[in-house]
């Protein structure tokens, strides 16, 4: 059984969903320290004026100093960010071939008023996975009681608890994972290789580093083909 463990992110890029696609079980690593300048609460979309950041504001005072876990970071509802994000998405993608197909799904998400960032981003990621036709099982690491250890040790403890026989990691993790620990635990370790074919976008030139929503709105049910072509 193949597992992937990644921190929850906001409308992440294609590579994130490729890892979901290849996993039997995908674990949202939501009880580790929140990183203020990462992808937990932001991503980019493609517009007629170039790339645009969409950032969910959070109440992050003291977050890093207190080692606040991702699942305890609250959204800052003093700002009307949800309607601004939805308006930005409609402006950028209303003419995309499959925007109308999925419009109601996303409109409902941007009417939500979740207290915590990870509640919103995890539910949205699961919904997008379903729209892409994926059938992966999802687990939150915070739901697994009694998991201890740091770095590689903790990952292996999670994988062992879930009965994993293989672990698929992002390529950057090769710099810090300890492969001998995976071997000792009897878990095969592999690294995904990114490198996806281009597809038609509304506003050339092509830009690969954008949210999965770009591919979904442009290719609809055929979006998975753009993962398979990388194999």
Secondary structure, DSSP 8 states (H G I E B T S, - for coil): -EEEEE---SS-BHHHHHHHHH-SEEEE--SSB--TTSSSSEEEEEETTEEEEEE--B--TTTTTTT-BGGG-BB-TTS-HHHHHHHHHHHHHTTSTTHHHHHHHHHHHTT---SBHHHHHHHHHHHHHHHTT---EEEEGGGSTT---STHHHHHHHHHHHT-SEEEE-GGGGGT--HHHHHHHT-EEEE----------SSSS---SSBHHHHHHHHGGGTTHHHHTT-
